[in-house]
Amino acid sequence: MLRAIGLMSGTSLDGVDAALVETDGAEVGRLGPALTLPYDDGLRAELRHLLDLAPGLAPDDARVAEAAERLTRVHAQAVAALGVAADIVGFHGQTILHRPAERRTWQIGDAALLARLTLLPVAHDFRAADVASGGEGAPLAPVFHAALAAGLERPLAVLNIGGVANLTWLGADGTLLACDTGPGNGPLDDWVQRHSGAAFDRDGALAGAGREDAAVLGRLLAEPYFARPMPKSLDRLDFARALAASGLAALSAADGAATLVAFIAEAVARTTLPAAPRRWLVTGGGRHNPAIMAALRRRLGTVEPVEAAGWDGDALEAQCFAVLAVRVRRGLPLSFPGTTGVAAPLTGGRIAVP
């Protein structure tokens, strides 16, 4: 077993999660300490702006380089704050563009700088090989979910609600399927920021005070994405045009939030699975929102935060990239036909050394 530190900054743009895992890449051993280091408001705003600019940005744009250095240094601070010895670091970076149909996925961050700052080898660039081979490049967590869920009753669904929502389905026969189901917190966070200045809908208070608009929701669910079979994946802003044309902007702040929450839940419910899960485990920031969890329960039945299985939902994605880092080091596959659509299990990632 190796001691690996995983780092993850998701599409919610809230900060860096860091976690230590002892693993051989196939099995999960001891789970060590974990923490979250929030981005400051300036960096969060800078990264959010890059999402809008990314389709037209050149890789060597100075704004990208500046943001990449800043977020890399925050990641190094997260490693230092854990205060533990490790053999390798898994560094996802920050996704600013994801367009697998164009064979493009872009995660910014300077792995060489992180290796110098931490004095540790850094596994990175986890998605590029999959996308270059015709895969979706996401989700990458399913192989970790499968290892962590050894012994749990199946079929089992693990639903991660970050900026985008993604799903892992684990079959009783070992089948592993995954996809991005649709929007997660991203559109809701943007809506709340625009209407109240807050970064997110704390305790689901805004959505809980509103009522979903059936007409707006219907227009959103008419998007072609929802008719596509899994595996499939999304960019955080893929629904921006649909949201702008849906009539959402005419709703009150509370009704708009309630409609976006319903959109998250309905998109999950419409995902076609081989068999109904016996249990839904929810991770990511969305599990902290009572309005989202209530909407999921109305549509799905038994829905629990991953803590009900003894997992740490705040650390899960970082733990995943710790395991994936060791898989990169050992040359084990990161993605599979049922998770990203590649033709065969595929290795990926690169390692930067100090």
C-alpha positions, 0 to 999 in steps of 0.5 A: 500500500502507498500513502497518497494525497488526493486533491480535488477542486470541483466545478462548484469552484469553492476550494480545494479538498485534500485527503490521505488514503493508503491504497494499492490502487485496487483496494482502499486501505486506511483513510487518513485525514482530510480538509477543505481549503476554500478559495478566496473570493478573488480567485473564485471570481477569477476562475468563474470568469475563465469558464465564460472565456475558456472556449476562446482562450489560447492555452498560453493566455496570460490569464490562464497562467496566472490563475493556474499558478494561484490555484496551484499554490493553494493546492500546495498549501492544502498538502502542507496543511494536512501535515502527513507524509506521502508517497505521491499526490493526485492533482486534478486541477480545475476544469475550465472547459469540457467538450469531449465531442470536440476531443477537448477537456481542459484542467488548469494547474501546474503539476511541475510547480506543485511537485517542486512545492511539495517535494512529491511526485504528482500524478495529473492530467487524468482525463486527456487520454480518455478524451483523445481515445473518443471517451467522455473523459468523465466521470472518473470516480466509478472505479473508486466508488466500486472499491469503496463499496465492496460489501455493500448491497447492490445494485447501488447508486452513488450520486455526486452533486457538485457543479455538475451531477454525476452518477455511478451505478454498481450492478450485482454482477460487477457491472460498472456504469456512469454518466453525468446526469445533468446540472448540479449546484452550478446553475443554482449557485449562479442564480443565488449569487445573482439574486442575493450575492451569496455563494450558494443557497444555504440550507436550501432556504431560498429554494424552500421558500419557492415553488417550481415552475412546471413550464420552465422545468419542462422546457429545460428537460426537453434538452436533447442531452436527456435523451442520450444514453449513458455514458455521457458527460457535461461542461458546467455551462452546457445548459447556459443557453437552455437556461437563458431561453427557458423563461427562468429569468422571469421567475422570482428568486425563490421560484427560480431556485425551486425550479433549479432544484427540481431540474437537478432531481428530475434529471437524475430520475430520468437517467435510464439504469439497467435496474433500480438501485436498492440504495442511493448514496449522495455525496458532494455539496448538494447533499448539504442542501435539504431542498435538493435532498427532499426533491431527490427523495420525492423522485427516487425513494430511499436517498441517503448521504454517503455518511450513512455508509460510513463515508466522508462526503466532503473528502470523497472526491479528493480520496478518489484522486489519491487512489487514481494517482496510485493507479497512474503510478501502477499503470492501472485503468482509469476509465472503462467502456461503461463509465466513459464510453472508451472501447476498452479499459484505458490507462491515463495520467502523467507524473511530474517529479520534483 
